[in-house]
Amino acid sequence: MGIVLDSTVFIAGERARLSVTDVVDTVRKTFDDPELILSVMSAAELIHGIWRARSPEVRARREDFVEEILARIPVRSITLRTARIAGQLDALSRTKGVTIPTADLLIGSTAVELSFAVATHNPRHFRLIPKLRVHHLK
């Protein structure tokens, strides 16, 4: 089993002052040592958070944290197959009056493409994606 880690997993870890190792070890223990990947969209969300920091000190700390994540967890690019899955899911959802934010749609589509689950602290949008296994971390 593999898991695509949503950025919220690391954001919660950073806020709790956990190390990247602590966050990764907790996920691995919780789910019996799965293959872990990060969608390029989650990488973008984490990098965005660096630049939203309110001080140079917080920015530097966040940058170190994010760079360690990116060094430890493989980042999966959005492929043409991912785009096809996302396009189909988006169209089907919108015919039902449901809009899934693009970032979550692409993260979820990456998981669907790989037959992986998504681990997140915010499952709301991911639960809108049919056939996606969503692990809500609390």
Phi and psi in degrees as GROMACS dihedral restraints (atoms count N, CA, C in turn):
[ dihedral_restraints ]
;  ai    aj    ak    al  type     phi  dphi    fc
    3     4     5     6     1  -119.5    20    10
    4     5     6     7     1   158.4    20    10
    6     7     8     9     1  -134.3    20    10
    7     8     9    10     1   131.6    20    10
    9    10    11    12     1   -91.5    20    10
   10    11    12    13     1   121.4    20    10
   12    13    14    15     1   -87.2    20    10
   13    14    15    16     1   123.8    20    10
   15    16    17    18     1   -75.4    20    10
   16    17    18    19     1   152.8    20    10
   18    19    20    21     1   -58.8    20    10
   19    20    21    22     1   -28.0    20    10
   21    22    23    24     1   -61.5    20    10
   22    23    24    25     1   -26.1    20    10
   24    25    26    27     1   -63.5    20    10
   25    26    27    28     1   -44.1    20    10
   27    28    29    30     1   -79.9    20    10
   28    29    30    31     1   -32.6    20    10
   30    31    32    33     1   -62.5    20    10
   31    32    33    34     1   -44.2    20    10
   33    34    35    36     1   -63.2    20    10
   34    35    36    37     1   -40.4    20    10
   36    37    38    39     1   -62.9    20    10
   37    38    39    40     1   -43.6    20    10
   39    40    41    42     1   -63.4    20    10
   40    41    42    43     1   -43.5    20    10
   42    43    44    45     1   -63.1    20    10
   43    44    45    46     1   -32.3    20    10
   45    46    47    48     1   -84.5    20    10
   46    47    48    49     1     4.1    20    10
   48    49    50    51     1    63.2    20    10
   49    50    51    52     1    31.8    20    10
   51    52    53    54     1   -85.5    20    10
   52    53    54    55     1   155.9    20    10
   54    55    56    57     1   -82.7    20    10
   55    56    57    58     1   163.4    20    10
   57    58    59    60     1   -58.7    20    10
   58    59    60    61     1   -40.7    20    10
   60    61    62    63     1   -59.3    20    10
   61    62    63    64     1   -43.5    20    10
   63    64    65    66     1   -59.9    20    10
   64    65    66    67     1   -45.2    20    10
   66    67    68    69     1   -63.2    20    10
   67    68    69    70     1   -49.1    20    10
   69    70    71    72     1   -63.8    20    10
   70    71    72    73     1   -44.3    20    10
   72    73    74    75     1   -61.7    20    10
   73    74    75    76     1   -39.8    20    10
   75    76    77    78     1   -63.2    20    10
   76    77    78    79     1   -45.0    20    10
   78    79    80    81     1   -63.6    20    10
   79    80    81    82     1   -45.8    20    10
   81    82    83    84     1   -60.0    20    10
   82    83    84    85     1   -43.0    20    10
   84    85    86    87     1   -68.4    20    10
   85    86    87    88     1   -39.8    20    10
   87    88    89    90     1   -64.0    20    10
   88    89    90    91     1   -36.0    20    10
   90    91    92    93     1  -116.3    20    10
   91    92    93    94     1    26.3    20    10
   93    94    95    96     1    60.8    20    10
   94    95    96    97     1    47.9    20    10
   96    97    98    99     1    57.7    20    10
   97    98    99   100     1    57.7    20    10
   99   100   101   102     1   -78.0    20    10
  100   101   102   103     1   164.7    20    10
  102   103   104   105     1   -68.6    20    10
  103   104   105   106     1   133.1    20    10
  105   106   107   108     1  -115.7    20    10
  106   107   108   109     1   136.0    20    10
  108   109   110   111     1  -137.6    20    10
  109   110   111   112     1   166.0    20    10
  111   112   113   114     1  -123.8    20    10
  112   113   114   115     1   131.3    20    10
  114   115   116   117     1   -70.4    20    10
  115   116   117   118     1   148.0    20    10
  117   118   119   120     1   -58.9    20    10
  118   119   120   121     1   -27.4    20    10
  120   121   122   123     1   -67.0    20    10
  121   122   123   124     1   -40.2    20    10
  123   124   125   126     1   -66.0    20    10
  124   125   126   127     1   -37.2    20    10
  126   127   128   129     1   -59.8    20    10
  127   128   129   130     1   -43.6    20    10
  129   130   131   132     1   -62.9    20    10
  130   131   132   133     1   -40.6    20    10
  132   133   134   135     1   -63.3    20    10
  133   134   135   136     1   -41.8    20    10
  135   136   137   138     1   -66.1    20    10
  136   137   138   139     1   -41.9    20    10
  138   139   140   141     1   -65.1    20    10
  139   140   141   142     1   -38.5    20    10
  141   142   143   144     1   -55.5    20    10
  142   143   144   145     1   -42.5    20    10
  144   145   146   147     1   -62.4    20    10
  145   146   147   148     1   -30.9    20    10
  147   148   149   150     1   -59.5    20    10
  148   149   150   151     1   -47.6    20    10
  150   151   152   153     1   -77.7    20    10
  151   152   153   154     1    -9.9    20    10
  153   154   155   156     1   -90.8    20    10
  154   155   156   157     1    -2.9    20    10
  156   157   158   159     1   -58.2    20    10
  157   158   159   160     1   146.4    20    10
  159   160   161   162     1   -88.2    20    10
  160   161   162   163     1    -6.4    20    10
  162   163   164   165     1  -150.3    20    10
  163   164   165   166     1   158.3    20    10
  165   166   167   168     1   -60.0    20    10
  166   167   168   169     1   -34.2    20    10
  168   169   170   171     1   -66.3    20    10
  169   170   171   172     1   -45.3    20    10
  171   172   173   174     1   -66.0    20    10
  172   173   174   175     1   -40.7    20    10
  174   175   176   177     1   -59.5    20    10
  175   176   177   178     1   -45.0    20    10
  177   178   179   180     1   -64.2    20    10
  178   179   180   181     1   -42.7    20    10
  180   181   182   183     1   -63.7    20    10
  181   182   183   184     1   -44.3    20    10
  183   184   185   186     1   -64.4    20    10
  184   185   186   187     1   -40.9    20    10
  186   187   188   189     1   -61.8    20    10
  187   188   189   190     1   -42.8    20    10
  189   190   191   192     1   -60.5    20    10
  190   191   192   193     1   -44.2    20    10
  192   193   194   195     1   -61.6    20    10
  193   194   195   196     1   -49.8    20    10
  195   196   197   198     1   -65.6    20    10
  196   197   198   199     1   -42.0    20    10
  198   199   200   201     1   -63.2    20    10
  199   200   201   202     1   -34.8    20    10
  201   202   203   204     1   -66.6    20    10
  202   203   204   205     1   -40.7    20    10
  204   205   206   207     1   -58.2    20    10
  205   206   207   208     1   -50.0    20    10
  207   208   209   210     1   -65.8    20    10
  208   209   210   211     1   -26.5    20    10
  210   211   212   213     1   -78.4    20    10
  211   212   213   214     1   -27.4    20    10
  213   214   215   216     1   -98.0    20    10
  214   215   216   217     1   -30.0    20    10
  216   217   218   219     1  -111.9    20    10
  217   218   219   220     1   124.7    20    10
  219   220   221   222     1   -60.2    20    10
  220   221   222   223     1   138.5    20    10
  222   223   224   225     1  -102.6    20    10
  223   224   225   226     1   124.9    20    10
  225   226   227   228     1   -95.5    20    10
  226   227   228   229     1   124.8    20    10
  228   229   230   231     1   -74.0    20    10
  229   230   231   232     1   162.5    20    10
  231   232   233   234     1   -82.1    20    10
  232   233   234   235     1   120.9    20    10
  234   235   236   237     1   -98.1    20    10
  235   236   237   238     1   171.6    20    10
  237   238   239   240     1   -61.0    20    10
  238   239   240   241     1   -37.9    20    10
  240   241   242   243     1   -63.9    20    10
  241   242   243   244     1   -40.6    20    10
  243   244   245   246     1   -59.1    20    10
  244   245   246   247     1   -44.3    20    10
  246   247   248   249     1   -62.7    20    10
  247   248   249   250     1   -40.3    20    10
  249   250   251   252     1   -63.8    20    10
  250   251   252   253     1   -43.1    20    10
  252   253   254   255     1   -63.4    20    10
  253   254   255   256     1   -46.6    20    10
  255   256   257   258     1   -62.2    20    10
  256   257   258   259     1   -43.6    20    10
  258   259   260   261     1   -60.5    20    10
  259   260   261   262     1   -44.0    20    10
  261   262   263   264     1   -66.2    20    10
  262   263   264   265     1   -46.3    20    10
  264   265   266   267     1   -62.6    20    10
  265   266   267   268     1   -40.6    20    10
  267   268   269   270     1   -64.1    20    10
  268   269   270   271     1   -45.5    20    10
  270   271   272   273     1   -63.0    20    10
  271   272   273   274     1   -45.3    20    10
  273   274   275   276     1   -64.3    20    10
  274   275   276   277     1   -40.9    20    10
  276   277   278   279     1   -64.4    20    10
  277   278   279   280     1   -43.4    20    10
  279   280   281   282     1   -68.1    20    10
  280   281   282   283     1   -29.1    20    10
  282   283   284   285     1   -65.9    20    10
  283   284   285   286     1   -20.5    20    10
  285   286   287   288     1   -97.1    20    10
  286   287   288   289     1     5.5    20    10
  288   289   290   291     1    79.5    20    10
  289   290   291   292     1    17.1    20    10
  291   292   293   294     1  -110.3    20    10
  292   293   294   295     1   130.1    20    10
  294   295   296   297     1  -114.7    20    10
  295   296   297   298     1   125.9    20    10
  297   298   299   300     1  -104.1    20    10
  298   299   300   301     1   125.1    20    10
  300   301   302   303     1   -52.7    20    10
  301   302   303   304     1   141.1    20    10
  303   304   305   306     1   -54.6    20    10
  304   305   306   307     1   -45.0    20    10
  306   307   308   309     1   -60.0    20    10
  307   308   309   310     1   -47.8    20    10
  309   310   311   312     1   -67.0    20    10
  310   311   312   313     1   -35.5    20    10
  312   313   314   315     1   -61.3    20    10
  313   314   315   316     1   -43.9    20    10
  315   316   317   318     1   -71.6    20    10
  316   317   318   319     1   -36.7    20    10
  318   319   320   321     1   -64.8    20    10
  319   320   321   322     1   -47.4    20    10
  321   322   323   324     1   -63.9    20    10
  322   323   324   325     1   -39.0    20    10
  324   325   326   327     1   -66.0    20    10
  325   326   327   328     1   -33.8    20    10
  327   328   329   330     1   -62.3    20    10
  328   329   330   331     1   -43.8    20    10
  330   331   332   333     1   -64.6    20    10
  331   332   333   334     1   -43.3    20    10
  333   334   335   336     1   -60.9    20    10
  334   335   336   337     1   -44.7    20    10
  336   337   338   339     1   -56.3    20    10
  337   338   339   340     1   -40.0    20    10
  339   340   341   342     1   -92.2    20    10
  340   341   342   343     1    -2.9    20    10
  342   343   344   345     1    59.5    20    10
  343   344   345   346     1    38.3    20    10
  345   346   347   348     1  -102.2    20    10
  346   347   348   349     1   166.7    20    10
  348   349   350   351     1   -94.7    20    10
  349   350   351   352     1   170.6    20    10
  351   352   353   354     1  -115.1    20    10
  352   353   354   355     1   134.4    20    10
  354   355   356   357     1  -108.3    20    10
  355   356   357   358     1   130.8    20    10
  357   358   359   360     1  -152.6    20    10
  358   359   360   361     1   158.8    20    10
  360   361   362   363     1   -96.6    20    10
  361   362   363   364     1    -3.8    20    10
  363   364   365   366     1  -135.8    20    10
  364   365   366   367     1    84.7    20    10
  366   367   368   369     1   -79.9    20    10
  367   368   369   370     1    -5.1    20    10
  369   370   371   372     1   -48.5    20    10
  370   371   372   373     1   -55.2    20    10
  372   373   374   375     1   -76.7    20    10
  373   374   375   376     1   -33.4    20    10
  375   376   377   378     1   -66.1    20    10
  376   377   378   379     1   -32.2    20    10
  378   379   380   381     1   -68.2    20    10
  379   380   381   382     1   -11.6    20    10
  381   382   383   384     1   -83.2    20    10
  382   383   384   385     1    -7.1    20    10
  384   385   386   387     1   -94.6    20    10
  385   386   387   388     1   114.3    20    10
  387   388   389   390     1   -59.8    20    10
  388   389   390   391     1   142.1    20    10
  390   391   392   393     1    68.6    20    10
  391   392   393   394     1     7.2    20    10
  393   394   395   396     1   -91.2    20    10
  394   395   396   397     1   125.5    20    10
  396   397   398   399     1   -80.9    20    10
  397   398   399   400     1   124.3    20    10
  399   400   401   402     1  -119.4    20    10
  400   401   402   403     1   124.5    20    10
  402   403   404   405     1  -104.1    20    10
  403   404   405   406     1   115.2    20    10
  405   406   407   408     1   -89.0    20    10
  406   407   408   409     1   110.2    20    10
  408   409   410   411     1   -87.8    20    10
  409   410   411   412     1   132.5    20    10
